[in-house]
Amino acid sequence: MQDAAMATATIRDVARHAAVSVASASRALNGHASVAPGTRDRVIAAATALDYVPHLGARSLSTRRSNSIGVVLPDLFGEFFSEVIRGLDFAAHRRGLQLLLSNMHGATDETATAIRAMRGRVDGLIIMSPEADGAFLDRHLPLGLPTVVLNGRGGTTGQPGGHAGIGIDGRAGAAAAARHLVAQGCTRLAHVRGPHGNADADDRADAFRATVAALLPTPVRVFDGDFGEQSGIDAAEAIVAARGGGEVIDGIFCANDIMAIGCMSTLVRAGVSVPHDIAIVGFDDVPVAHYVTPGLTSLGVDMAALGERTLDLLVAAITQATPIAATPELLIPSLVVRASSARRPEDMTTHPGHREKGRLK
């Protein structure tokens, strides 16, 4: 009999058990800052004792909220996206929110379709579409839907009522990669870039070339890529062929780690010594960067923390009484030096396996 009662416990039962009002119990369970710590602890203990499960449908009727967050990403696979999703999920779970994920495969028309599919189903939207600019988002986002733009061209105007934005400072990271390779004695540099029109790829390519131009007389050789492993393999094969023809490249910056790993493994198989013949730097510092041989130097980004912070921004936008100003935050990557670029042991990061956390500016 007791089990049945516990299985059907309501918010009123929790309030009665904790000796508080129904309103106080609801605020405590929803994490409101106005609730005293002692009261919150008492309510949570009562909910646990009664095995109380919030009725999301009833909550939605009373708050006019779905308690769901829409997330539109270019891809749901790969270490970068899985880490971002992990951070989003952790922060959402902490607040009792559900995530609705959509993969738009990097195409703006599919982005528009994914956004339309979210209409009326979510309280807010997180969108990562490096190909979409602010005008595109203004055209396709439902009016009044709180939105945070993750690492894209939108949300950077700083105008009140715009979209809040957060992202990775790819320009700063690419410039750090260029300075590091030059400091290692590299004089003929190449860049394996991401797809044209992608904000991340364009920023990293532009900053890398500009920084190298200020340091070396020889321009950067650029290889087109798409952030996939095969792009790195193709670039490495072209570099090996060029070496046979007398064009010697001795330093490579890849716009992400997946391309860098494909490039590096291909060079090693071709008998090229990394880093002594060619030094290689990637971007993102995905977990596998530490485990490949040689260890991959990369620009470290705490991707899970980026996901958490993005969710925090969206929750703030949802709960604001007035539209939130678009004040972009940028996560500055940290250079983590490993064996793929360190031509002297003393240049290695003190703890090669440690993944430095970027910082917000």
C-alpha positions as CSV (number, residue, x, y, z in Angstrom):
1,M,0.0,0.0,0.0
2,Q,2.8,2.3,0.9
3,D,4.5,1.7,-2.5
4,A,1.4,2.7,-4.4
5,A,1.1,5.9,-2.4
6,M,4.7,6.7,-3.0
7,A,4.4,6.0,-6.8
8,T,1.6,8.6,-7.1
9,A,3.1,11.3,-4.8
10,T,2.2,14.8,-5.9
11,I,3.8,18.2,-5.2
12,R,1.2,18.7,-2.5
13,D,2.4,15.5,-0.8
14,V,6.0,16.8,-0.9
15,A,5.0,20.2,0.5
16,R,3.0,18.5,3.3
17,H,5.9,16.2,4.1
18,A,8.4,19.1,4.2
19,A,6.0,21.4,6.1
20,V,6.1,24.1,3.5
21,S,3.6,25.7,1.0
22,V,3.1,24.1,-2.4
23,A,4.6,27.3,-3.9
24,S,7.7,26.9,-1.8
25,A,8.1,23.3,-2.7
26,S,7.8,24.1,-6.4
27,R,10.4,26.8,-6.2
28,A,12.8,24.6,-4.3
29,L,12.5,21.7,-6.8
30,N,13.0,24.1,-9.7
31,G,16.2,25.6,-8.2
32,H,14.9,29.1,-7.6
33,A,17.6,31.3,-5.9
34,S,15.0,32.8,-3.5
35,V,14.6,29.6,-1.6
36,A,16.6,29.3,1.7
37,P,19.2,26.4,1.7
38,G,17.5,24.7,4.6
39,T,14.1,24.8,3.0
40,R,15.5,23.5,-0.3
41,D,17.3,20.6,1.5
42,R,14.1,19.7,3.4
43,V,12.0,19.7,0.2
44,I,14.5,17.6,-1.7
45,A,14.7,15.2,1.2
46,A,10.9,14.9,1.2
47,A,10.8,14.4,-2.6
48,T,13.4,11.7,-2.3
49,A,11.5,10.0,0.5
50,L,8.2,10.0,-1.4
51,D,9.9,9.0,-4.7
52,Y,8.3,12.1,-6.2
53,V,8.5,12.5,-10.0
54,P,7.5,15.9,-11.5
55,H,4.6,15.8,-13.9
56,L,6.1,17.7,-16.9
57,G,2.7,18.0,-18.6
58,A,1.1,19.6,-15.5
59,R,4.1,21.9,-15.1
60,S,3.9,23.0,-18.7
61,L,0.2,23.9,-18.3
62,S,1.0,26.1,-15.3
63,T,4.1,27.7,-16.7
64,R,3.3,27.6,-20.4
65,R,6.7,26.0,-20.9
66,S,7.7,22.7,-22.4
67,N,10.8,22.3,-20.3
68,S,12.6,21.4,-23.5
69,I,15.6,23.0,-25.2
70,G,16.2,22.7,-28.9
71,V,19.8,22.1,-30.1
72,V,20.6,22.4,-33.8
73,L,24.2,21.3,-34.7
74,P,26.0,20.7,-37.9
75,D,26.7,17.2,-36.8
76,L,26.0,14.9,-33.9
77,F,29.1,12.7,-34.4
78,G,32.8,13.3,-33.7
79,E,34.5,14.1,-30.5
80,F,34.0,17.9,-30.8
81,F,30.2,17.6,-31.0
82,S,29.9,14.8,-28.5
83,E,31.8,16.8,-25.9
84,V,29.7,19.9,-26.5
85,I,26.5,17.8,-26.2
86,R,27.9,16.2,-23.0
87,G,28.2,19.7,-21.5
88,L,24.8,20.7,-22.7
89,D,23.2,17.6,-21.3
90,F,24.9,17.9,-17.9
91,A,23.7,21.5,-17.5
92,A,20.2,20.6,-18.7
93,H,19.8,17.6,-16.5
94,R,20.8,19.7,-13.5
95,R,17.8,21.9,-14.2
96,G,15.3,19.1,-15.1
97,L,15.3,20.1,-18.8
98,Q,15.1,17.9,-21.8
99,L,17.2,18.3,-25.0
100,L,15.8,17.9,-28.5
101,L,18.7,17.4,-30.9
102,S,18.7,18.0,-34.6
103,N,21.5,17.5,-37.1
104,M,21.5,19.8,-40.1
105,H,24.6,18.4,-41.8
106,G,26.2,21.9,-42.3
107,A,23.6,23.0,-44.9
108,T,21.7,26.3,-44.4
109,D,18.5,25.0,-46.0
110,E,18.5,22.1,-43.5
111,T,19.2,24.5,-40.7
112,A,16.0,26.3,-41.6
113,T,14.1,23.0,-41.7
114,A,15.5,22.0,-38.3
115,I,14.5,25.4,-36.8
116,R,10.9,25.0,-38.2
117,A,10.7,21.6,-36.6
118,M,11.4,23.1,-33.2
119,R,8.6,25.6,-33.4
120,G,6.2,25.3,-30.5
121,R,8.1,22.4,-29.0
122,V,10.9,24.2,-27.1
123,D,11.4,27.0,-24.6
124,G,14.6,28.1,-26.2
125,L,17.0,27.2,-29.0
126,I,20.8,26.7,-29.2
127,I,22.0,26.8,-32.8
128,M,25.5,26.2,-34.2
129,S,25.5,27.0,-37.8
130,P,28.8,28.5,-38.9
131,E,27.5,29.0,-42.4
132,A,24.4,31.1,-41.3
133,D,24.7,34.8,-40.7
134,G,22.6,37.1,-38.5
135,A,20.3,37.9,-41.4
136,F,19.5,34.2,-42.0
137,L,18.7,33.7,-38.3
138,D,16.5,36.8,-38.2
139,R,14.6,35.4,-41.2
140,H,14.1,31.9,-39.9
141,L,14.0,32.1,-36.1
142,P,10.5,32.3,-34.5
143,L,9.8,35.8,-33.2
144,G,10.4,35.9,-29.4
145,L,12.1,32.5,-29.1
146,P,15.1,32.9,-26.8
147,T,18.2,31.8,-28.8
148,V,21.9,31.4,-28.2
149,V,24.2,31.2,-31.2
150,L,27.1,28.8,-30.6
151,N,30.2,29.6,-32.6
152,G,28.5,31.2,-35.5
153,R,28.2,34.5,-37.5
154,G,25.0,35.4,-35.7
155,G,24.7,37.0,-32.3
156,T,27.7,39.2,-32.7
157,T,26.1,42.6,-33.2
158,G,25.8,43.5,-29.6
159,Q,22.4,45.1,-30.2
160,P,19.7,44.8,-27.5
161,G,17.1,42.2,-28.5
162,G,19.6,40.3,-30.7
163,H,20.8,36.8,-30.1
164,A,23.2,36.0,-27.3
165,G,26.3,34.4,-28.6
166,I,29.2,32.3,-27.4
167,G,32.1,30.8,-29.3
168,I,35.7,29.9,-29.7
169,D,38.2,32.6,-30.6
170,G,39.6,30.8,-33.7
171,R,41.6,33.8,-34.8
172,A,43.6,33.9,-31.5
173,G,44.2,30.1,-31.7
174,A,45.4,30.2,-35.3
175,A,47.7,33.1,-34.5
176,A,49.2,31.1,-31.6
177,A,49.7,28.1,-33.9
178,A,51.6,30.2,-36.4
179,R,53.9,31.8,-33.7
180,H,54.6,28.3,-32.2
181,L,55.6,26.7,-35.6
182,V,57.9,29.7,-36.4
183,A,59.4,29.4,-32.9
184,Q,60.2,25.8,-33.6
185,G,62.2,26.8,-36.7
186,C,59.6,26.2,-39.4
187,T,60.0,28.5,-42.4
188,R,57.7,27.0,-45.0
189,L,54.2,26.6,-43.6
190,A,51.0,25.0,-44.9
191,H,47.5,25.2,-43.7
192,V,44.8,22.5,-44.1
193,R,41.6,24.6,-43.8
194,G,38.0,23.9,-43.2
195,P,35.2,24.5,-45.8
196,H,34.9,27.9,-47.4
197,G,32.0,29.9,-46.1
198,N,32.3,28.3,-42.6
199,A,32.9,31.0,-40.0
200,D,35.3,28.8,-38.0
201,A,37.3,27.8,-41.0
202,D,37.5,31.3,-42.5
203,D,38.6,32.9,-39.2
204,R,41.3,30.3,-38.6
205,A,42.6,30.5,-42.2
206,D,42.7,34.3,-42.3
207,A,44.4,34.7,-39.0
208,F,47.0,32.0,-39.7
209,R,48.0,33.5,-43.0
210,A,48.1,37.0,-41.6
211,T,50.3,36.0,-38.7
212,V,52.7,34.0,-40.9
213,A,52.9,37.0,-43.3
214,A,54.1,39.2,-40.5
215,L,56.8,36.6,-39.4
216,L,58.1,35.0,-42.6
217,P,58.7,36.0,-46.2
218,T,57.2,32.8,-47.7
219,P,53.4,32.7,-48.0
220,V,51.3,29.9,-46.6
221,R,50.4,27.0,-48.9
222,V,46.7,26.4,-48.3
223,F,45.0,23.0,-48.8
224,D,41.2,22.9,-49.0
225,G,39.5,20.6,-46.5
226,D,36.1,19.9,-44.9
227,F,37.1,19.1,-41.3
228,G,37.1,15.4,-42.1
229,E,40.0,12.9,-41.8
230,Q,40.2,12.4,-45.6
231,S,41.0,16.1,-46.1
232,G,44.1,15.6,-43.9
233,I,45.1,12.5,-45.8
234,D,44.7,14.2,-49.1
235,A,46.8,17.2,-48.0
236,A,49.6,14.9,-46.7
237,E,49.7,13.0,-49.9
238,A,50.1,16.3,-51.9
239,I,52.8,17.5,-49.5
240,V,54.7,14.3,-49.9
241,A,54.5,14.5,-53.7
242,A,55.6,18.2,-53.5
243,R,58.6,17.2,-51.4
244,G,59.6,14.8,-54.2
245,G,59.5,17.8,-56.6
246,G,61.7,20.0,-54.4
247,E,59.0,21.9,-52.5
248,V,59.7,21.4,-48.8
249,I,57.0,22.2,-46.3
250,D,58.2,21.9,-42.7
251,G,55.2,23.0,-40.7
252,I,51.5,22.4,-40.9
253,F,48.5,23.9,-39.1
254,C,45.3,21.9,-39.5
255,A,42.0,23.7,-38.7
256,N,40.9,20.8,-36.5
257,D,42.4,17.7,-34.9
258,I,40.6,15.1,-37.1
259,M,42.3,16.5,-40.2
260,A,45.6,16.8,-38.3
261,I,45.5,13.2,-37.3
262,G,44.8,12.0,-40.8
263,C,47.6,14.2,-42.1
264,M,50.1,13.1,-39.5
265,S,49.5,9.4,-39.8
266,T,49.8,9.6,-43.6
267,L,53.1,11.5,-43.4
268,V,54.5,9.0,-40.9
269,R,53.6,6.1,-43.1
270,A,55.3,7.8,-46.0
271,G,58.6,8.0,-44.0
272,V,58.4,11.6,-43.0
273,S,59.7,12.3,-39.5
274,V,57.2,14.3,-37.3
275,P,58.2,16.8,-36.0
276,H,61.8,16.9,-37.3
277,D,60.9,17.0,-41.0
278,I,57.4,18.5,-40.5
279,A,55.9,19.8,-37.4
280,I,52.1,19.6,-37.0
281,V,49.5,21.5,-35.0
282,G,45.8,20.8,-34.8
283,F,42.8,22.6,-33.2
284,D,40.2,21.5,-30.5
285,D,42.4,19.2,-28.4
286,V,40.0,16.3,-28.6
287,P,40.7,13.5,-26.1
288,V,42.4,11.3,-28.7
289,A,45.0,14.0,-29.5
290,H,47.0,12.8,-26.4
291,Y,46.9,9.1,-27.4
292,V,48.0,9.2,-31.1
293,T,51.7,8.7,-31.8
294,P,53.3,11.2,-31.8
295,G,51.1,13.1,-29.4
296,L,49.3,15.9,-31.3
297,T,50.0,19.5,-30.4
298,S,46.7,21.3,-30.4
299,L,44.8,24.4,-29.4
300,G,42.9,23.3,-26.3
301,V,39.2,24.0,-25.8
302,D,37.1,22.7,-22.9
303,M,34.3,21.7,-25.2
304,A,32.1,20.3,-22.4
305,A,32.5,23.6,-20.5
306,L,31.5,25.4,-23.6
307,G,28.3,23.4,-23.8
308,E,27.5,24.1,-20.1
309,R,28.1,27.8,-20.5
310,T,25.9,27.9,-23.6
311,L,23.0,26.3,-21.7
312,D,23.5,28.7,-18.9
313,L,23.2,31.7,-21.3
314,L,20.0,30.2,-22.8
315,V,18.4,29.7,-19.4
316,A,19.2,33.3,-18.6
317,A,17.6,34.4,-21.9
318,I,14.5,32.3,-21.2
319,T,14.0,33.7,-17.7
320,Q,14.7,37.4,-18.5
321,A,11.7,39.6,-18.4
322,T,13.2,41.7,-21.2
323,P,15.1,40.6,-24.3
324,I,18.7,39.7,-23.5
325,A,21.4,41.8,-25.2
326,A,23.6,40.0,-27.7
327,T,26.9,40.2,-25.9
328,P,29.2,37.5,-27.4
329,E,31.6,35.6,-25.2
330,L,34.7,34.1,-26.7
331,L,36.6,31.2,-25.3
332,I,40.3,31.6,-25.9
333,P,42.1,28.3,-26.7
334,S,45.3,27.4,-25.0
335,L,48.3,25.9,-26.9
336,V,49.0,22.4,-25.6
337,V,52.4,21.4,-26.9
338,R,53.0,17.7,-27.6
339,A,55.5,15.7,-29.6
340,S,54.0,16.4,-33.0
341,S,55.6,19.9,-33.0
342,A,58.1,20.0,-30.2
343,R,61.5,19.8,-31.8
344,R,63.2,20.3,-28.4
345,P,62.0,18.4,-25.3
346,E,62.0,21.6,-23.2
347,D,59.3,23.0,-25.5
348,M,56.8,20.3,-24.5
349,T,53.9,21.4,-22.2
350,T,54.9,20.4,-18.6
351,H,52.2,17.8,-18.5
352,P,51.7,16.6,-22.1
353,G,48.5,14.7,-21.2
354,H,46.9,17.7,-19.5
355,R,44.2,19.4,-21.5
356,E,44.4,23.1,-20.8
357,K,41.1,24.8,-20.4
358,G,40.4,27.8,-22.5
359,R,39.2,31.0,-20.8
360,L,36.3,33.3,-21.5
361,K,37.1,36.9,-22.4
